[in-house]
């Protein structure tokens, strides 16, 4: 595959996500949680571009390791067929277990300093909206591939249809990041919503370390990290000190930003 073909393939695979983010951005104008300028999305688009390209490169670099490990273990311990009546239970099992894994990985991102140094880029957005979805440090997908996704590959041997269905469901991740006033109140434990997830992104100390779930907040309930949003509770988002990337260089080297901001390095930080 030539470089041009690779770039075209990456762009084509990104179209569904980009289309959904565009639609979400239009929907955010209907009932926003807070007033935002469109300019606030610019750094997110830079982050998203770097993240998508980083994911594509790291996917190539880690694919061989993942395949070797899975093949060495027999190609998956539990088969998940998609024929006939097997489709729904197979999909539910795969989705619930993978969402539990996402919850555990997310908890680790907040508990382990090296992972938080990367993940904090996602939380640094002071104007959370649909474009925040892929505001991630470029190295994170590679770490996920050789941990969470490798473990899932060793545990399950899903039919490709199941994997495809989960990929489509994964687009829902855009919704909880939307800048809209939508929550489920007392039923917030059913599925992640913009109000529920906004508490996770809150910069207020009383909201720290809560609502980690990707899709199903029931895991927050089970592990003691669930916090039900109060009526009309939409706190400000960001991290302590409103630490945000100043440009492309800090997006690429986010965990090293404090070194980059040392006096005499040509920027306005102290």
HELIX and SHEET records of a PDB file:
HELIX    1   1 UNK A    3  UNK A   27  1                                  25    
HELIX    2   2 UNK A   38  UNK A   41  5                                   4    
HELIX    3   3 UNK A   42  UNK A   72  1                                  31    
HELIX    4   4 UNK A   86  UNK A  111  1                                  26    
HELIX    5   5 UNK A  113  UNK A  123  1                                  11    
HELIX    6   6 UNK A  130  UNK A  132  5                                   3    
HELIX    7   7 UNK A  140  UNK A  145  1                                   6    
HELIX    8   8 UNK A  148  UNK A  155  1                                   8    
HELIX    9   9 UNK A  160  UNK A  170  1                                  11    
HELIX   10  10 UNK A  171  UNK A  177  5                                   7    
HELIX   11  11 UNK A  185  UNK A  187  5                                   3    
HELIX   12  12 UNK A  194  UNK A  201  1                                   8    
HELIX   13  13 UNK A  205  UNK A  207  5                                   3    
HELIX   14  14 UNK A  218  UNK A  222  1                                   5    
HELIX   15  15 UNK A  240  UNK A  242  5                                   3    
HELIX   16  16 UNK A  248  UNK A  252  1                                   5    
HELIX   17  17 UNK A  254  UNK A  256  5                                   3    
HELIX   18  18 UNK A  257  UNK A  260  1                                   4    
SHEET    1   A 2 UNK A  78  UNK A  80  0                                        
SHEET    2   A 2 UNK A 156  UNK A 158  1                                        
END                                                                             
